[in-house]
Amino acid sequence: MRNFYSPLATVPTRNQFARLFDFVPAATAVTTTWSPPVDLEESKEAWLVTADLPGVDPSSISITVDQGVLTLKGERDSRTEDSDAGVTHRRERRSGKFVRQFTLPASANGDAITARSRDGVLTISISKQEEAKPVAIEIEH
């Protein structure tokens, strides 16, 4: 049996590409039971993170930045307000704790972040820093 060269053998898989933009450390303090979908976008002025969080109380969401990593933590409660609701025969909506972490690009300004929640959609805006400009240094003699 002959081995043939395959140019596609070295092409990264979809999961390998996804790992370039999604960073989750091996040991997290919170066990996640679901993961909300997130969009990452770039504009001229800012990086935008948009997460679908229907049914999640905005006051239960924690947003932190530590060492260049943006972390979203929260929980969606599966219990209903009405305790006399009866027996649940099917549960398709995810509930429980979640954690999403993203490594911020070098251009992100971790000190200029805003977040807003409307209709179950959380939008986080991370302003961009001015690009570092080269500085000419004179040599003393």
C-alpha positions in Angstrom: 0.0 0.0 0.0 1.4 3.4 -1.0 1.1 6.6 1.0 0.1 9.5 -1.1 0.7 13.2 -0.3 -2.5 14.9 0.8 -2.3 18.8 0.9 -5.3 18.8 3.2 -3.6 16.7 5.8 -2.0 19.7 7.4 -5.0 22.0 7.3 -6.3 22.8 10.8 -9.7 21.4 11.7 -12.6 23.6 12.7 -12.0 22.9 16.4 -8.4 23.9 16.1 -9.5 27.2 14.5 -12.0 27.7 17.2 -9.4 27.3 19.9 -7.5 30.3 18.5 -10.3 32.6 19.6 -11.8 30.7 22.6 -9.7 30.3 25.7 -10.9 28.2 28.6 -8.3 27.2 31.3 -8.3 23.5 32.3 -9.2 24.3 35.9 -12.1 26.6 36.4 -13.7 27.2 39.8 -17.2 26.9 38.3 -18.6 23.8 36.7 -20.6 24.7 33.7 -23.8 23.0 32.6 -24.4 25.0 29.4 -22.6 27.5 27.2 -24.4 30.5 25.7 -23.7 31.3 22.1 -21.4 34.3 21.6 -20.5 36.5 18.6 -17.1 38.3 18.5 -16.9 41.3 16.2 -14.4 44.1 15.5 -15.1 47.6 14.5 -12.7 50.5 14.0 -13.2 51.8 17.5 -13.9 48.6 19.6 -14.2 44.9 20.0 -17.8 43.7 20.5 -18.9 40.5 22.4 -22.6 39.7 22.0 -24.0 36.8 24.0 -27.5 35.3 23.9 -28.7 35.0 27.5 -32.5 34.7 27.4 -34.0 34.1 30.8 -30.8 35.2 32.6 -31.2 38.0 35.1 -28.5 40.6 34.2 -27.8 41.1 38.0 -26.6 37.4 38.1 -24.0 37.9 35.4 -20.4 38.6 36.3 -18.0 40.2 33.8 -14.3 40.5 34.7 -11.0 41.1 33.0 -7.9 39.6 34.5 -4.5 39.4 32.8 -6.0 40.0 29.3 -8.8 37.4 29.7 -12.5 38.5 29.6 -14.7 36.2 31.7 -18.5 36.0 31.6 -20.1 34.0 34.5 -23.7 33.5 35.3 -26.5 31.2 36.0 -30.0 30.6 34.5 -32.4 29.2 37.0 -34.5 26.3 35.7 -37.2 26.6 38.4 -40.5 28.3 37.5 -42.1 31.0 39.5 -45.2 28.9 40.0 -44.5 26.0 42.4 -47.8 24.4 41.5 -46.7 24.0 37.9 -47.0 20.2 38.0 -44.7 17.5 36.6 -42.2 18.4 33.9 -42.4 15.9 31.0 -39.8 17.5 28.8 -37.0 20.0 29.5 -35.1 21.3 26.4 -34.1 24.7 27.7 -30.6 24.7 29.2 -30.2 25.9 32.7 -27.5 26.1 35.4 -24.1 27.8 35.6 -22.0 29.0 32.7 -18.6 30.4 32.1 -17.2 31.8 28.9 -13.6 33.1 28.6 -11.9 35.0 25.8 -8.3 36.2 25.4 -8.4 39.8 24.5 -6.3 41.0 21.6 -3.3 43.4 22.4 -5.3 46.3 20.9 -8.1 45.9 23.5 -8.3 48.5 26.3 -9.2 46.5 29.4 -9.9 49.8 31.3 -12.6 51.0 28.8 -15.3 48.3 28.8 -19.1 48.8 28.9 -21.8 46.2 29.0 -25.6 46.4 28.4 -28.4 43.9 28.4 -31.6 44.2 26.4 -34.2 41.5 25.6 -31.9 38.7 26.7 -28.9 39.8 24.6 -25.8 41.0 26.5 -23.5 43.3 24.5 -20.0 44.1 25.8 -18.0 46.8 24.1 -14.2 46.9 24.6 -12.6 50.0 23.3 -9.4 49.8 21.3 -6.2 51.4 22.5 -4.2 53.7 20.3 -1.5 51.8 18.4 2.0 52.2 19.9 4.1 54.4 17.7 7.8 53.9 17.2 9.9 56.4 19.1 13.4 57.6 17.9 16.0 57.5 20.6 19.1 59.7 20.4 22.4 58.4 21.4 24.3 60.6 23.7 28.0 61.2 23.1 
